[in-house]
């Protein structure tokens, strides 16, 4: 199965925030299958995985206390 790529606008804005979501995203999407561009004003989370769907990723981030919304291009 081919990896799907999702992009989200978040408020994950520092290394500490990334550290908070890392174990949760690693579990849902797989280690190395995601990253957060904290330099971007919209703090873009990019996830490339076939292990999780968009709704599952959103629920995971919300569970950690961060805001997230899908970016549809």
N, C-alpha and C positions, 0 to 999 in steps of 0.2 A: 504494500500500500504506500502511496506517495505521501510525503509530509505535506500538511496544509500549513499555510502561513497566515497568522493573524496579527493585526496591529491594534493597539489600544492606547488611548490617552489616559495617563494616570497622574497621581501626585506622589509617586515614588521618586524622591528627589535627592537622595544622598546615599553614601555607602552603607550607612546604618540601616536605612530603609530597605536597600537591596538585600542586606544580610537578613533582615526580618522575613522577607518573602522567599528567600532562596530555598529553604527546606521544603516549603509548600509547593513552589513551582517545580522544583526538581522531582518531587513525588508525582505531580500531576502530568507535567509535560516531558520530564526526563532531563537529566543533567546535561547542560551544554546546548539545550534546544531553545533557549530564550535569552534575551538581554534587554536591559533598560537603558535608553539613551538619556542619562540625567543631564546632559548638556543641552538637549532640546527643550525649549520652553514648555512643550506639551508632555515632557517625560514619557516618550514613546516606548512602550513595551512591545517587543516583537517576539512572537512565539512560533516556532516551526516544529510541528509534531503531528503524528498520526495517532498519538495516544490519548489526546483530549480534544474536546470540542470547545467552541467559543464560550458557551454557557458555563461549562465546567471551569474554565480559566477565570472568567469573571467572578464566579462564586468563590473560588480559591482566594483571589486578591481581596474581595470584600471581607472574607473571613479574617484576613490579617489586619483589617482596619483601614485599608487604603481605598481611595476612589478609583474607579476604572470605568471607561466607556469605550465601546468598539469604534475603531476608525474604519470606515468603509470607503475605499477609493474607487 
